[in-house]
Amino acid sequence: MKGLIPDQAFKRCVRGTHPTIYVNLFISFVLVFGLVNQPGMLGKVAKRFGEANINIDYIYGSVMEDATESIFVFHIAEAYFDRIQNAFSDL
């Protein structure tokens, strides 16, 4: 489903390809960070969440050994999105 916007992906998943297959689908908003690929950077980001008293539900990410940047996905409660809007501008 590369290149689909969320609404299109949702419709495709729910519709499915077989009329007797049902799909349970949960949509959740996440934060995506492009981080400099250097030791301790993920820790710095996690520390900022902690300083703001925001619990991280989960994190997953991807990085290549020789890459200069890595991508990490963070899930937090949506109620906290506004609280952290400017907390990472200097990283």
N, CA, C and O atoms as a GROMACS GRO file, in nm:
protein
  364
    1MET      N    1   0.081  -0.120   0.000
    1MET     CA    2   0.000   0.000   0.000
    1MET      C    3   0.085   0.125   0.000
    1MET      O    4   0.041   0.229   0.048
    2LYS      N    5   0.203   0.117  -0.051
    2LYS     CA    6   0.294   0.231  -0.054
    2LYS      C    7   0.229   0.350  -0.124
    2LYS      O    8   0.172   0.336  -0.232
    3GLY      N    9   0.238   0.464  -0.062
    3GLY     CA   10   0.189   0.587  -0.123
    3GLY      C   11   0.042   0.617  -0.096
    3GLY      O   12  -0.008   0.718  -0.144
    4LEU      N   13  -0.027   0.533  -0.022
    4LEU     CA   14  -0.167   0.559   0.007
    4LEU      C   15  -0.180   0.654   0.124
    4LEU      O   16  -0.103   0.648   0.220
    5ILE      N   17  -0.278   0.743   0.118
    5ILE     CA   18  -0.306   0.826   0.233
    5ILE      C   19  -0.389   0.743   0.331
    5ILE      O   20  -0.451   0.645   0.290
    6PRO      N   21  -0.392   0.781   0.460
    6PRO     CA   22  -0.458   0.697   0.560
    6PRO      C   23  -0.601   0.657   0.525
    6PRO      O   24  -0.639   0.541   0.545
    7ASP      N   25  -0.682   0.749   0.473
    7ASP     CA   26  -0.821   0.714   0.439
    7ASP      C   27  -0.827   0.606   0.333
    7ASP      O   28  -0.910   0.515   0.342
    8GLN      N   29  -0.741   0.615   0.232
    8GLN     CA   30  -0.740   0.514   0.127
    8GLN      C   31  -0.695   0.379   0.182
    8GLN      O   32  -0.752   0.275   0.148
    9ALA      N   33  -0.593   0.380   0.267
    9ALA     CA   34  -0.543   0.256   0.326
    9ALA      C   35  -0.651   0.194   0.413
    9ALA      O   36  -0.669   0.072   0.410
   10PHE      N   37  -0.722   0.275   0.489
   10PHE     CA   38  -0.829   0.225   0.574
   10PHE      C   39  -0.937   0.157   0.491
   10PHE      O   40  -0.980   0.045   0.521
   11LYS      N   41  -0.981   0.224   0.385
   11LYS     CA   42  -1.087   0.167   0.300
   11LYS      C   43  -1.041   0.037   0.236
   11LYS      O   44  -1.118  -0.058   0.225
   12ARG      N   45  -0.917   0.031   0.194
   12ARG     CA   46  -0.866  -0.090   0.130
   12ARG      C   47  -0.858  -0.204   0.230
   12ARG      O   48  -0.891  -0.318   0.196
   13CYS      N   49  -0.816  -0.176   0.353
   13CYS     CA   50  -0.807  -0.281   0.455
   13CYS      C   51  -0.945  -0.332   0.494
   13CYS      O   52  -0.966  -0.453   0.506
   14VAL      N   53  -1.039  -0.242   0.513
   14VAL     CA   54  -1.173  -0.282   0.555
   14VAL      C   55  -1.244  -0.358   0.445
   14VAL      O   56  -1.310  -0.458   0.472
   15ARG      N   57  -1.230  -0.314   0.324
   15ARG     CA   58  -1.297  -0.379   0.211
   15ARG      C   59  -1.236  -0.517   0.189
   15ARG      O   60  -1.309  -0.613   0.161
   16GLY      N   61  -1.105  -0.528   0.200
   16GLY     CA   62  -1.038  -0.656   0.182
   16GLY      C   63  -1.050  -0.707   0.040
   16GLY      O   64  -1.097  -0.637  -0.050
   17THR      N   65  -1.009  -0.829   0.021
   17THR     CA   66  -1.011  -0.887  -0.113
   17THR      C   67  -1.104  -1.006  -0.122
   17THR      O   68  -1.127  -1.060  -0.230
   18HIS      N   69  -1.159  -1.048  -0.007
   18HIS     CA   70  -1.248  -1.163  -0.006
   18HIS      C   71  -1.372  -1.128   0.075
   18HIS      O   72  -1.360  -1.073   0.184
   19PRO      N   73  -1.491  -1.156   0.023
   19PRO     CA   74  -1.614  -1.112   0.091
   19PRO      C   75  -1.639  -1.174   0.228
   19PRO      O   76  -1.718  -1.120   0.305
   20THR      N   77  -1.575  -1.286   0.262
   20THR     CA   78  -1.599  -1.348   0.392
   20THR      C   79  -1.487  -1.324   0.492
   20THR      O   80  -1.492  -1.376   0.603
   21ILE      N   81  -1.387  -1.246   0.455
   21ILE     CA   82  -1.278  -1.214   0.546
   21ILE      C   83  -1.305  -1.077   0.608
   21ILE      O   84  -1.326  -0.979   0.536
   22TYR      N   85  -1.304  -1.072   0.740
   22TYR     CA   86  -1.326  -0.947   0.810
   22TYR      C   87  -1.195  -0.902   0.874
   22TYR      O   88  -1.116  -0.984   0.921
   23VAL      N   89  -1.175  -0.773   0.877
   23VAL     CA   90  -1.050  -0.717   0.928
   23VAL      C   91  -1.082  -0.625   1.046
   23VAL      O   92  -1.165  -0.534   1.035
   24ASN      N   93  -1.015  -0.650   1.158
   24ASN     CA   94  -1.022  -0.556   1.270
   24ASN      C   95  -0.910  -0.455   1.249
   24ASN      O   96  -0.794  -0.492   1.233
   25LEU      N   97  -0.945  -0.328   1.249
   25LEU     CA   98  -0.847  -0.225   1.221
   25LEU      C   99  -0.855  -0.118   1.328
   25LEU      O  100  -0.963  -0.068   1.359
   26PHE      N  101  -0.740  -0.082   1.383
   26PHE     CA  102  -0.731   0.022   1.483
   26PHE      C  103  -0.641   0.131   1.428
   26PHE      O  104  -0.527   0.104   1.389
   27ILE      N  105  -0.690   0.253   1.425
   27ILE     CA  106  -0.612   0.366   1.375
   27ILE      C  107  -0.561   0.447   1.493
   27ILE      O  108  -0.637   0.481   1.584
   28SER      N  109  -0.433   0.477   1.490
   28SER     CA  110  -0.371   0.551   1.598
   28SER      C  111  -0.273   0.652   1.538
   28SER      O  112  -0.200   0.621   1.444
   29PHE      N  113  -0.272   0.772   1.594
   29PHE     CA  114  -0.180   0.874   1.548
   29PHE      C  115  -0.046   0.856   1.619
   29PHE      O  116  -0.041   0.821   1.737
   30VAL      N  117   0.061   0.879   1.546
   30VAL     CA  118   0.196   0.864   1.601
   30VAL      C  119   0.279   0.986   1.566
   30VAL      O  120   0.242   1.066   1.480
   31LEU      N  121   0.392   0.999   1.631
   31LEU     CA  122   0.491   1.102   1.599
   31LEU      C  123   0.607   1.035   1.529
   31LEU      O  124   0.654   0.929   1.572
   32VAL      N  125   0.653   1.094   1.421
   32VAL     CA  126   0.766   1.039   1.346
   32VAL      C  127   0.880   1.140   1.352
   32VAL      O  128   0.864   1.257   1.317
   33PHE      N  129   0.996   1.091   1.396
   33PHE     CA  130   1.114   1.176   1.408
   33PHE      C  131   1.223   1.127   1.314
   33PHE      O  132   1.251   1.007   1.307
   34GLY      N  133   1.284   1.219   1.242
   34GLY     CA  134   1.407   1.192   1.170
   34GLY      C  135   1.520   1.239   1.261
   34GLY      O  136   1.536   1.359   1.283
   35LEU      N  137   1.598   1.145   1.314
   35LEU     CA  138   1.703   1.179   1.410
   35LEU      C  139   1.841   1.161   1.350
   35LEU      O  140   1.862   1.074   1.266
   36VAL      N  141   1.935   1.243   1.393
   36VAL     CA  142   2.074   1.227   1.354
   36VAL      C  143   2.120   1.092   1.406
   36VAL      O  144   2.094   1.056   1.521
   37ASN      N  145   2.186   1.017   1.322
   37ASN     CA  146   2.231   0.883   1.358
   37ASN      C  147   2.361   0.891   1.438
   37ASN      O  148   2.470   0.880   1.383
   38GLN      N  149   2.346   0.912   1.567
   38GLN     CA  150   2.462   0.916   1.656
   38GLN      C  151   2.422   0.858   1.791
   38GLN      O  152   2.305   0.867   1.830
   39PRO      N  153   2.516   0.798   1.862
   39PRO     CA  154   2.485   0.738   1.991
   39PRO      C  155   2.422   0.839   2.088
   39PRO      O  156   2.467   0.953   2.098
   40GLY      N  157   2.317   0.796   2.157
   40GLY     CA  158   2.252   0.878   2.258
   40GLY      C  159   2.137   0.964   2.210
   40GLY      O  160   2.066   1.022   2.292
   41MET      N  161   2.116   0.975   2.079
   41MET     CA  162   2.012   1.065   2.028
   41MET      C  163   1.872   1.017   2.069
   41MET      O  164   1.789   1.098   2.108
   42LEU      N  165   1.846   0.887   2.060
   42LEU     CA  166   1.716   0.836   2.102
   42LEU      C  167   1.695   0.861   2.252
   42LEU      O  168   1.583   0.892   2.294
   43GLY      N  169   1.799   0.848   2.330
   43GLY     CA  170   1.791   0.876   2.473
   43GLY      C  171   1.757   1.021   2.501
   43GLY      O  172   1.680   1.050   2.593
   44LYS      N  173   1.813   1.113   2.423
   44LYS     CA  174   1.782   1.256   2.440
   44LYS      C  175   1.634   1.283   2.414
   44LYS      O  176   1.570   1.358   2.487
   45VAL      N  177   1.581   1.220   2.309
   45VAL     CA  178   1.440   1.239   2.277
   45VAL      C  179   1.353   1.181   2.388
   45VAL      O  180   1.258   1.246   2.433
   46ALA      N  181   1.383   1.060   2.432
   46ALA     CA  182   1.306   0.997   2.539
   46ALA      C  183   1.310   1.081   2.667
   46ALA      O  184   1.211   1.091   2.739
   47LYS      N  185   1.426   1.140   2.695
   47LYS     CA  186   1.439   1.224   2.814
   47LYS      C  187   1.346   1.344   2.807
   47LYS      O  188   1.288   1.384   2.908
   48ARG      N  189   1.331   1.403   2.687
   48ARG     CA  190   1.240   1.518   2.671
   48ARG      C  191   1.096   1.478   2.703
   48ARG      O  192   1.023   1.554   2.767
   49PHE      N  193   1.056   1.360   2.659
   49PHE     CA  194   0.922   1.313   2.693
   49PHE      C  195   0.908   1.301   2.845
   49PHE      O  196   0.808   1.344   2.903
   50GLY      N  197   1.008   1.244   2.909
   50GLY     CA  198   1.005   1.228   3.054
   50GLY      C  199   0.998   1.361   3.127
   50GLY      O  200   0.923   1.374   3.224
   51GLU      N  201   1.074   1.459   3.082
   51GLU     CA  202   1.073   1.591   3.145
   51GLU      C  203   0.937   1.657   3.134
   51GLU      O  204   0.899   1.738   3.219
   52ALA      N  205   0.863   1.623   3.029
   52ALA     CA  206   0.729   1.677   3.009
   52ALA      C  207   0.622   1.589   3.074
   52ALA      O  208   0.503   1.614   3.058
   53ASN      N  209   0.665   1.486   3.148
   53ASN     CA  210   0.573   1.391   3.213
   53ASN      C  211   0.478   1.325   3.113
   53ASN      O  212   0.358   1.311   3.138
   54ILE      N  213   0.534   1.284   3.000
   54ILE     CA  214   0.457   1.218   2.895
   54ILE      C  215   0.507   1.075   2.883
   54ILE      O  216   0.626   1.051   2.861
   55ASN      N  217   0.416   0.980   2.896
   55ASN     CA  218   0.449   0.839   2.884
   55ASN      C  219   0.459   0.800   2.737
   55ASN      O  220   0.373   0.835   2.657
   56ILE      N  221   0.563   0.727   2.702
   56ILE     CA  222   0.578   0.672   2.566
   56ILE      C  223   0.519   0.532   2.569
   56ILE      O  224   0.565   0.446   2.644
   57ASP      N  225   0.417   0.510   2.487
   57ASP     CA  226   0.353   0.378   2.482
   57ASP      C  227   0.442   0.277   2.409
   57ASP      O  228   0.459   0.164   2.455
   58TYR      N  229   0.497   0.320   2.295
   58TYR     CA  230   0.591   0.234   2.223
   58TYR      C  231   0.674   0.317   2.127
   58TYR      O  232   0.637   0.428   2.088
   59ILE      N  233   0.788   0.260   2.089
   59ILE     CA  234   0.878   0.320   1.991
   59ILE      C  235   0.924   0.211   1.897
   59ILE      O  236   0.952   0.099   1.940
   60TYR      N  237   0.931   0.242   1.770
   60TYR     CA  238   1.002   0.155   1.677
   60TYR      C  239   1.074   0.242   1.577
   60TYR      O  240   1.035   0.356   1.551
   61GLY      N  241   1.179   0.187   1.522
   61GLY     CA  242   1.260   0.269   1.433
   61GLY      C  243   1.342   0.187   1.337
   61GLY      O  244   1.343   0.064   1.340
   62SER      N  245   1.411   0.259   1.251
   62SER     CA  246   1.494   0.195   1.150
   62SER      C  247   1.615   0.284   1.124
   62SER      O  248   1.604   0.406   1.112
   63VAL      N  249   1.730   0.217   1.114
   63VAL     CA  250   1.852   0.291   1.084
   63VAL      C  251   1.949   0.197   1.013
   63VAL      O  252   1.955   0.078   1.043
   64MET      N  253   2.021   0.250   0.920
   64MET     CA  254   2.125   0.174   0.851
   64MET      C  255   2.260   0.218   0.910
   64MET      O  256   2.276   0.333   0.950
   65GLU      N  257   2.352   0.128   0.915
   65GLU     CA  258   2.481   0.154   0.980
   65GLU      C  259   2.551   0.278   0.927
   65GLU      O  260   2.605   0.356   1.006
   66ASP      N  261   2.552   0.298   0.798
   66ASP     CA  262   2.625   0.411   0.740
   66ASP      C  263   2.537   0.534   0.715
   66ASP      O  264   2.585   0.633   0.659
   67ALA      N  265   2.411   0.529   0.756
   67ALA     CA  266   2.320   0.641   0.732
   67ALA      C  267   2.349   0.757   0.826
   67ALA      O  268   2.397   0.737   0.937
   68THR      N  269   2.320   0.877   0.781
   68THR     CA  270   2.339   0.995   0.865
   68THR      C  271   2.213   1.026   0.946
   68THR      O  272   2.219   1.102   1.043
   69GLU      N  273   2.100   0.967   0.908
   69GLU     CA  274   1.974   0.992   0.976
   69GLU      C  275   1.899   0.862   0.998
   69GLU      O  276   1.910   0.768   0.919
   70SER      N  277   1.824   0.857   1.106
   70SER     CA  278   1.740   0.741   1.136
   70SER      C  279   1.597   0.789   1.153
   70SER      O  280   1.572   0.907   1.178
   71ILE      N  281   1.503   0.698   1.140
   71ILE     CA  282   1.362   0.732   1.155
   71ILE      C  283   1.305   0.652   1.271
   71ILE      O  284   1.322   0.530   1.277
   72PHE      N  285   1.237   0.721   1.362
   72PHE     CA  286   1.174   0.656   1.476
   72PHE      C  287   1.030   0.700   1.488
   72PHE      O  288   0.997   0.817   1.465
   73VAL      N  289   0.944   0.607   1.523
   73VAL     CA  290   0.801   0.631   1.540
   73VAL      C  291   0.769   0.616   1.689
   73VAL      O  292   0.802   0.515   1.751
   74PHE      N  293   0.705   0.718   1.745
   74PHE     CA  294   0.669   0.719   1.886
   74PHE      C  295   0.517   0.723   1.898
   74PHE      O  296   0.450   0.796   1.824
   75HIS      N  297   0.464   0.646   1.989
   75HIS     CA  298   0.321   0.654   2.018
   75HIS      C  299   0.304   0.707   2.158
   75HIS      O  300   0.356   0.651   2.255
   76ILE      N  301   0.229   0.816   2.168
   76ILE     CA  302   0.191   0.873   2.298
   76ILE      C  303   0.041   0.901   2.291
   76ILE      O  304  -0.019   0.895   2.184
   77ALA      N  305  -0.020   0.931   2.404
   77ALA     CA  306  -0.162   0.967   2.406
   77ALA      C  307  -0.181   1.095   2.325
   77ALA      O  308  -0.102   1.189   2.336
   78GLU      N  309  -0.287   1.098   2.245
   78GLU     CA  310  -0.314   1.216   2.162
   78GLU      C  311  -0.331   1.343   2.244
   78GLU      O  312  -0.303   1.453   2.195
   79ALA      N  313  -0.376   1.330   2.368
   79ALA     CA  314  -0.396   1.446   2.454
   79ALA      C  315  -0.267   1.523   2.477
   79ALA      O  316  -0.271   1.641   2.512
   80TYR      N  317  -0.151   1.459   2.457
   80TYR     CA  318  -0.022   1.523   2.482
   80TYR      C  319   0.042   1.585   2.359
   80TYR      O  320   0.148   1.647   2.369
   81PHE      N  321  -0.018   1.570   2.243
   81PHE     CA  322   0.044   1.620   2.120
   81PHE      C  323   0.072   1.770   2.128
   81PHE      O  324   0.181   1.813   2.089
   82ASP      N  325  -0.022   1.848   2.176
   82ASP     CA  326  -0.001   1.993   2.183
   82ASP      C  327   0.106   2.029   2.285
   82ASP      O  328   0.177   2.129   2.267
   83ARG      N  329   0.120   1.950   2.391
   83ARG     CA  330   0.218   1.978   2.495
   83ARG      C  331   0.361   1.968   2.446
   83ARG      O  332   0.449   2.035   2.500
   84ILE      N  333   0.385   1.889   2.347
   84ILE     CA  334   0.523   1.867   2.304
   84ILE      C  335   0.555   1.932   2.170
   84ILE      O  336   0.662   1.910   2.113
   85GLN      N  337   0.463   2.012   2.120
   85GLN     CA  338   0.477   2.069   1.985
   85GLN      C  339   0.614   2.134   1.960
   85GLN      O  340   0.673   2.114   1.854
   86ASN      N  341   0.665   2.209   2.055
   86ASN     CA  342   0.792   2.279   2.035
   86ASN      C  343   0.907   2.223   2.119
   86ASN      O  344   1.014   2.283   2.126
   87ALA      N  345   0.884   2.110   2.182
   87ALA     CA  346   0.983   2.056   2.276
   87ALA      C  347   1.107   2.000   2.206
   87ALA      O  348   1.210   1.980   2.272
   88PHE      N  349   1.100   1.975   2.077
   88PHE     CA  350   1.210   1.911   2.008
   88PHE      C  351   1.271   1.994   1.897
   88PHE      O  352   1.345   1.941   1.814
   89SER      N  353   1.243   2.121   1.894
   89SER     CA  354   1.288   2.206   1.783
   89SER      C  355   1.440   2.219   1.778
   89SER      O  356   1.496   2.249   1.672
   90ASP      N  357   1.509   2.198   1.889
   90ASP     CA  358   1.654   2.215   1.890
   90ASP      C  359   1.733   2.085   1.868
   90ASP      O  360   1.856   2.087   1.868
   91LEU      N  361   1.664   1.974   1.850
   91LEU     CA  362   1.736   1.846   1.829
   91LEU      C  363   1.758   1.820   1.682
   91LEU      O  364   1.816   1.718   1.645
   0.00000   0.00000   0.00000
